């Protein structure tokens, strides 16, 4: 079976680049007939973008593009998991744990959070839930998920949130170490100011705590600290890999092979690294496939290559989820 369990409908910030990338996605599915870069072409494109912005990401027109792409790729199941920081109800959670001091990093992250935290979680859940029937009529399965940033001590906020809604799967992820969003290109210089060994110790320590929390069905992109190519030696990483693999197995939690870093970030490598993937298989850790797409034309990106890596590492099955119950299916 072919699945994509880590898919986003919206991100932000709402920059000129966001406008351009969204316009490219719309054009990928329905090119404008007018000659490119003419005034008539721009007028039509602007009308499409105005409608997209007015209706927002939680509109059938936008989600339909993901459904069309899923059928083209032969995907059987797609899990939508917008980021928790998108939802205004949980802005205080991020304000509590992110670095937001009156310094360059803090001011930058405050601006970023204000720009991306614009939606309602209730609206998101209701929208995906009602759209499931439309996908089913088309022979596809739509899953309702969430990507929830884990912070040490965040269980008291996350546990009641997770219990409140009819999720199919909950993805736990880590994008912040000591309150610093390490995958933000605007703050990449902090890598050069940091002890990499200490950073990896802290990251994997947080991954361990996330696993032990019992909150999540999937732990996402396990080694995403490598996002900009900063890494320690394999000899130093392997003990971390083994410890994480063992904990995932002991707690019965799945992970993913995530292609997002491969096609969206400088490291140009999937998560996890192949040596990590081998250890996950050796420990019998369930795994699913994820593109981490943020636009409909990126849905399923490089999942064929990801499935090949899984087979190479020894996997013959992947994990799927419904109502937070995991089911293993044959790796297509």
HELIX and SHEET records of a PDB file:
HELIX    1   1 UNK A   16  UNK A   29  1                                  14    
HELIX    2   2 UNK A   39  UNK A   55  1                                  17    
HELIX    3   3 UNK A   60  UNK A   73  1                                  14    
HELIX    4   4 UNK A   84  UNK A   86  5                                   3    
HELIX    5   5 UNK A   88  UNK A   90  5                                   3    
HELIX    6   6 UNK A   91  UNK A   97  1                                   7    
HELIX    7   7 UNK A  104  UNK A  116  1                                  13    
HELIX    8   8 UNK A  121  UNK A  137  1                                  17    
HELIX    9   9 UNK A  155  UNK A  164  1                                  10    
HELIX   10  10 UNK A  185  UNK A  193  5                                   9    
HELIX   11  11 UNK A  196  UNK A  213  1                                  18    
HELIX   12  12 UNK A  224  UNK A  226  5                                   3    
HELIX   13  13 UNK A  234  UNK A  251  1                                  18    
HELIX   14  14 UNK A  260  UNK A  264  1                                   5    
HELIX   15  15 UNK A  274  UNK A  282  1                                   9    
HELIX   16  16 UNK A  296  UNK A  298  5                                   3    
HELIX   17  17 UNK A  303  UNK A  313  1                                  11    
SHEET    1   A 7 UNK A   3  UNK A   7  0                                        
SHEET    2   A 7 UNK A  77  UNK A  80  1                                        
SHEET    3   A 7 UNK A 141  UNK A 149  1                                        
SHEET    4   A 7 UNK A 169  UNK A 173  1                                        
SHEET    5   A 7 UNK A 218  UNK A 219  1                                        
SHEET    6   A 7 UNK A 254  UNK A 258  1                                        
SHEET    7   A 7 UNK A 287  UNK A 290  1                                        
SHEET    1   B 2 UNK A 176  UNK A 177  0                                        
SHEET    2   B 2 UNK A 180  UNK A 181 -1                                        
SHEET    1   C 2 UNK A 317  UNK A 322  0                                        
SHEET    2   C 2 UNK A 325  UNK A 330 -1                                        
END                                                                             
